[in-house]
Structures are given as structure tokens and as C-alpha cells.
Amino acid sequence: MTAPPDATDTVPSSGGEPHHSGHRDRLRQRLLTAGAPALADYEIIELLLFAAIPRRDVKPLAKQLIATFGSLGAVLSATPTQLTQRGGLGDGSVALLKVVQAAAERMLKEQVADRPVIGSWQSLLDYLGVAMKFGATEQVRLLFLDRKNALLADEIPAQGTVDQAPIYPREVARRALELGASALILVHNHPSGDPTPSRADIEMTKAVARAVEAVGVTLHDHVIIGRKGHSSFKSLGLL
């Protein structure tokens, strides 16, 4: 699909205003008076697209994006290439959606910064969900913690394929020593949506735990994120 230009194409009505301008005003007013819960997911996408596509009725496009990707979160988490090729968006619209995703991630990350991660577990899961659950390929994330279990560093050492991402236990241990970390949480996503640990996940976790324990660092947990939820190795008795 060829991406259309962003600022197109709707012919104004005879009065000089696009026929959809009243709809836009009503939608904005509903957001301001009743809040986001009063809006459907496609209407939130509409509101975002208003700025990038000022002269086109974007309601059909917003509905199509939800239908194509499956949910509001999946639209915002889609890659720029996916939004262009599958969603039919131009660069301005893509940039707008990606900056909203970035803002959501940073806002949620603030909820776990400078405080004990173990005591802010739900906030951590909320952040990881936004950051990882809609990924089309596996991604490994390492959360290094200080002596008070506060977040010291949040790093992504590996991007992979649809069903695996490389992780090297000795490199994890080396990085923990460089940062002066006392503990870490290993996280990765399952693009299939099912967060159930595989045999390979279990074996990899054991290898990482041995490597970091050899240098005095504790592996607190391994969390798998999927669209259907999450799995905690500690809660499952696997760690």
C-alpha cells in the first residue's frame, strides 16, 4: 500500500469549512468535558490524527487502523514501517502516533524510577506492558537494581526474531558489575501473546542466575510479557 500524504484531500463544503469540522469540535468537547473513558478507541486515534491530517475525515481511517492492528495499544506500538505499509499513514501521522507511545512509556517509567521496584510491582508491570507486549519480535530487557532495589538502569541488550532473542549470561554479569548493581530483573516478551515460559526460557534463566550469582548479584525474577498477560518465574516457583 502506498502511503498517502498527511495533509489531504477532503473538499471543503460550500461554506468553506470541511464537512467534518463539526464532528471534530464535538469529539474534542466530549474529551474535555467527559474525559477519555467517554471515547471509543478509534475516537482517540481520530483525535490524534486531527493534527496531522487537518483537511480529511479521519474517522474511517481510525476505524481501519483499529481493525488492522487489533487494538489501540497495538496501533500505537506498531513500527513506523507497519503503520506506513499496513496502515496507509504518512510520515506526519506516524510520528504523531509514535511520540504518544514514547510519552506513555516515559510517564509509566517515572512511576518506578527512584523507588523500590519490588514495592512498585504493578507500576513496573504497567510500564513493561506498554513497552513490550505488542512487539512483533522478541526483545530482552535487563532491569539493574541498586542495594535498595531501586532502578539503576533499564537496558535492551538484544532484539531477536519472532520466537527468540539472544542473551549471553556472562555479558549480563559483566554489565551488572560495571553498573555496580546488586540485583536484576530479566524481562522478555512473547510475540505469540502467550506468556507461558518455554523450556528454552527456563534453561536460559538458570544460566543467567548462575552467572550473576557468581559475581554477587541476585536475579530477582524473570518476567515474560505477552498480550494475554505476564508470567513471573518467581511466582511460578521456577526461580
C-alpha positions in Angstrom: 0.0 0.0 0.0 1.3 3.4 -0.9 1.2 5.9 2.0 -1.0 8.9 1.2 0.2 12.5 2.0 -0.8 13.6 5.5 -2.5 16.9 4.9 -5.1 16.0 2.2 -7.7 15.9 0.4 -11.2 16.4 1.6 -13.0 19.1 -0.4 -14.4 21.8 1.8 -18.1 22.4 1.9 -19.7 25.4 0.2 -19.3 27.4 3.3 -15.5 27.0 3.2 -15.3 24.6 6.1 -14.7 20.8 5.7 -18.0 18.9 6.3 -16.4 17.0 9.2 -15.3 20.1 11.2 -18.4 20.0 13.4 -17.7 16.4 14.2 -14.2 17.2 15.2 -15.4 20.0 17.5 -17.9 17.7 19.2 -15.3 15.0 19.7 -12.8 17.4 21.3 -15.5 18.8 23.5 -16.6 15.3 24.7 -13.0 14.6 25.6 -12.7 17.8 27.6 -16.0 17.5 29.4 -16.4 13.8 29.9 -12.8 12.6 29.7 -11.1 9.8 27.8 -13.4 7.0 29.2 -16.2 8.6 27.1 -14.3 7.9 23.9 -14.0 4.7 21.9 -10.5 3.5 21.0 -11.0 4.6 17.3 -12.1 8.1 18.5 -8.8 8.5 20.4 -7.0 7.7 17.2 -9.2 10.2 15.4 -8.2 12.9 17.8 -4.5 12.2 17.3 -4.9 12.2 13.5 -6.7 15.6 13.5 -3.4 17.4 13.9 -1.6 15.5 11.1 -4.4 15.4 8.7 -6.4 18.6 9.0 -8.4 18.5 5.8 -9.7 14.9 5.7 -12.3 13.0 7.5 -10.2 10.6 9.5 -12.9 8.6 11.2 -12.8 5.8 8.6 -9.0 5.7 8.7 -9.1 5.5 12.5 -11.5 2.6 12.4 -9.5 0.8 9.8 -6.3 1.2 11.9 -8.0 -0.5 14.9 -9.4 -3.3 12.6 -5.9 -3.8 11.0 -3.8 -3.9 14.2 -6.4 -5.2 16.6 -6.4 -2.6 19.4 -5.4 1.0 20.4 -2.3 -0.3 22.1 -1.3 -2.3 19.0 -1.7 0.7 16.7 0.5 2.9 18.9 3.1 0.1 19.3 3.3 -0.7 15.6 6.5 0.1 13.9 6.7 3.1 11.5 7.1 0.6 8.6 3.9 -1.2 9.7 2.0 2.0 10.1 3.0 3.1 6.6 2.7 -0.2 4.7 -0.3 -1.7 6.5 -2.0 1.4 7.9 -1.5 3.7 4.9 -0.2 6.6 7.0 2.2 9.3 6.0 5.3 10.4 8.0 3.4 13.1 10.0 0.8 10.7 11.2 3.3 8.0 12.0 5.5 10.5 14.0 2.5 11.7 16.0 1.4 8.2 17.0 5.0 7.2 17.9 5.5 10.2 20.1 2.3 9.4 22.0 3.7 5.9 22.6 7.0 7.3 23.8 5.2 9.7 26.1 3.2 6.9 27.6 6.3 4.8 28.2 8.2 7.6 29.9 5.2 8.6 32.1 4.9 5.0 33.3 8.6 4.6 33.7 8.6 7.6 36.1 6.3 5.6 38.4 9.1 3.1 39.0 12.1 5.4 39.0 13.9 6.2 42.2 11.8 3.9 44.3 12.0 0.2 45.3 10.9 -1.8 42.3 9.7 -4.7 44.4 7.3 -2.3 46.2 6.1 -0.8 42.9 5.5 -4.1 41.1 2.2 -3.2 39.5 3.6 0.1 38.2 6.6 -1.9 36.8 4.2 -4.3 35.0 2.2 -1.4 33.6 5.4 0.1 32.2 6.6 -3.2 30.8 3.3 -3.9 29.2 3.2 -0.6 27.3 6.8 -1.0 26.3 6.9 -4.7 25.2 3.6 -6.6 24.9 2.8 -5.7 21.3 6.3 -6.3 20.0 6.4 -8.3 16.7 9.8 -9.8 17.6 11.3 -10.9 20.9 13.1 -8.3 22.9 15.2 -8.9 26.1 15.3 -6.1 28.7 17.5 -6.0 31.8 16.5 -4.0 34.8 19.5 -3.5 37.0 18.8 -2.6 40.7 20.8 -0.9 43.4 21.1 -2.0 47.0 17.7 -0.5 47.8 16.1 -2.3 44.8 15.6 1.0 43.0 16.0 1.0 39.2 19.6 1.7 38.4 19.5 1.1 34.6 16.9 -0.2 32.1 18.7 -1.7 29.1 17.8 -3.7 26.0 20.8 -5.9 25.1 19.1 -8.0 22.5 16.4 -7.8 19.7 15.6 -11.1 18.1 13.2 -12.9 15.8 9.5 -13.8 16.3 10.4 -16.6 18.6 13.9 -16.0 20.1 16.3 -13.3 21.2 19.9 -14.0 22.1 21.1 -13.4 25.7 24.6 -14.1 26.9 24.8 -14.8 30.7 28.5 -13.7 31.0 27.7 -10.4 29.3 24.8 -9.8 31.7 27.1 -10.5 34.7 29.8 -8.2 33.3 27.3 -5.4 32.8 25.9 -5.8 36.3 29.5 -5.4 37.7 30.1 -2.3 35.5 26.9 -0.7 36.9 27.6 -1.7 40.5 24.2 -3.4 40.5 23.1 -5.6 43.4 20.3 -7.3 41.7 18.5 -7.5 38.4 15.2 -8.5 36.8 15.2 -10.2 33.4 12.3 -9.4 31.1 11.4 -10.5 27.6 8.2 -10.6 25.5 6.5 -13.4 23.6 5.1 -12.0 20.3 2.7 -15.0 20.2 0.8 -13.4 23.1 1.1 -16.4 25.4 3.5 -15.6 28.3 3.9 -19.2 29.4 7.7 -20.0 29.8 9.2 -22.3 27.3 11.8 -25.0 28.1 14.4 -22.7 26.5 13.3 -19.8 28.7 13.7 -21.9 31.8 17.2 -23.1 30.8 18.3 -19.6 29.9 17.1 -18.2 33.2 19.0 -20.8 35.1 22.2 -19.9 33.2 21.8 -16.2 33.8 21.1 -16.8 37.5 24.3 -18.9 37.9 26.4 -16.3 36.0 25.2 -13.3 38.1 25.3 -15.1 41.4 29.0 -15.9 40.7 29.7 -12.2 40.9 27.5 -11.5 43.9 24.4 -10.3 42.0 20.9 -11.6 42.6 18.4 -12.4 39.9 15.2 -11.3 41.5 12.8 -12.5 38.8 12.3 -13.3 35.1 9.1 -11.7 33.7 7.6 -12.7 30.4 5.3 -10.2 28.8 2.6 -11.2 26.3 -0.7 -9.7 25.1 -2.5 -12.2 27.2 -0.8 -11.2 30.4 2.5 -11.9 32.1 4.4 -14.7 33.8 6.7 -14.4 36.8 9.3 -17.1 37.2 9.4 -16.3 41.0 5.7 -16.6 41.3 5.7 -19.9 39.3 8.4 -21.4 41.6 10.9 -21.5 38.7 13.4 -19.2 40.4 
